[in-house]
Amino acid sequence: MSGLDYAGLLELDAKENLHGKYFSLHLGPWQLRGMPFVTIATLAEDRALLHEIVGRCFVNRPVLWSDLDSERAKHCRQALRDLLSLLSDLERRLTLASHSRDLVYKGIVTRWLEATLEIVDRLEVLQESGPGQDEEARRLVAAYRVRIYGPVSALIQLLPGDDEWAEEAREAFRLGKETLAKRMGASEDDFEEARWHLVPPAAVEGEALESEESVVTWGIP
């Protein structure tokens, strides 16, 4: 079984009882692996945290989803510096949190933070590059969006359909993929969204010994 979104995973659980099963979350180039379903099922319960991350870090950051043609390097730098500060604070808080679901959130936020650190560093270099920096900034932000849309889509998936932020977040994400596809001459389907995959218990035990930088692994309790 592979390729389910969060709602599909819960629907499958209602039919087949997934307690005792383990899953990985594919976020484009990154993975979070070996998560017990009992933890995954609780992810939508912390609505305040979801609103903070999806609302403040995505919906309220048009640089992540609006048309890039009017963006300037200076604005991109400032907007992404502000986002970097928010994500850094969130990661610190999630590191100190005690609920098992916060480890999942931390894994998602960490992937987003890694990509943001990289683009902020590259945008800072543009301050000295003179003419042409605006278009180069747009190119960098487009590539950044491709990297982060997996983690962002995972967070949006966790919002229940009747949530106050859900419609706005999904519309911003749709616009972001549409404008990105147009700019890059690609299909919207080319930009990966988060998907859940079943992980056999033996694989979870084996992965507990690995230390890949792009992987967070939960061992079997």
C-alpha positions, 0 to 999 in steps of 0.5 A, spaced: 500 500 500 502 506 498 500 513 496 495 515 501 494 522 504 492 523 511 484 523 510 485 516 506 489 513 511 484 515 516 478 512 512 483 506 511 483 505 518 476 505 519 475 499 514 481 495 516 484 497 523 491 500 522 493 500 529 500 496 530 502 498 523 507 503 521 508 508 516 513 513 512 511 520 510 514 522 503 515 529 503 518 530 496 526 529 497 525 527 504 522 522 508 520 521 515 520 513 516 517 508 521 511 512 525 506 508 528 499 509 526 497 510 533 501 517 533 499 519 526 492 518 528 493 524 533 496 529 528 490 533 527 488 534 534 493 539 536 489 544 532 492 551 535 499 548 533 496 547 526 493 553 525 500 557 527 504 553 522 499 553 516 496 560 517 503 564 520 508 560 516 504 559 509 497 562 508 500 569 511 507 568 507 505 570 499 512 569 497 510 562 498 504 561 493 503 568 489 505 570 482 513 571 482 513 576 476 512 582 481 517 580 486 523 583 488 530 580 491 529 585 497 522 583 499 524 576 498 530 576 503 526 580 508 519 575 507 524 569 508 528 571 513 521 572 517 519 565 516 526 563 518 525 566 525 518 563 525 520 556 523 526 556 528 522 558 534 517 552 532 523 547 531 525 549 538 519 549 541 517 542 538 524 539 541 521 541 548 514 538 547 513 531 550 507 528 546 509 523 540 506 527 535 510 533 536 516 528 533 512 528 527 511 535 527 518 537 528 520 532 522 516 536 518 518 543 520 525 541 520 525 539 513 522 546 511 527 549 516 533 546 512 530 549 505 529 556 508 536 556 511 539 555 504 535 559 500 536 565 505 543 564 505 543 564 497 539 571 497 543 574 502 549 573 497 545 577 491 545 583 495 552 584 492 550 581 485 547 588 482 543 588 476 539 582 475 538 580 482 531 580 482 530 575 476 535 571 480 531 571 486 525 569 483 529 563 480 531 561 487 524 562 490 521 558 485 526 552 486 525 553 494 517 552 493 519 545 489 522 543 495 518 545 500 511 543 497 511 536 500 512 538 507 507 544 506 502 539 503 503 534 509 501 540 514 495 542 510 492 535 509 492 534 517 487 540 517 479 537 517 475 539 512 471 544 516 477 547 519 477 555 519 484 555 515 483 549 511 479 552 505 484 558 505 490 554 505 488 549 500 486 555 495 493 558 497 497 551 495 493 551 489 495 557 486 502 556 488 502 550 484 499 553 478 503 559 478 509 555 479 507 550 474 506 556 469 513 559 470 517 553 470 513 550 464 511 544 468 505 540 470 502 541 477 502 534 477 510 534 477 510 538 484 510 532 489 505 532 495 506 528 501 504 521 501 503 516 506 506 509 505 506 502 509 512 500 512 513 493 514 515 492 522 522 489 520 524 495 516 523 499 522 527 495 526 533 495 521 532 503 519 533 504 527 540 503 525 541 508 520 543 515 520 541 519 514 541 526 514 534 526 510 531 521 515 527 521 521 526 514 524 521 512 529 523 505 533 518 500 535 516 501 542 
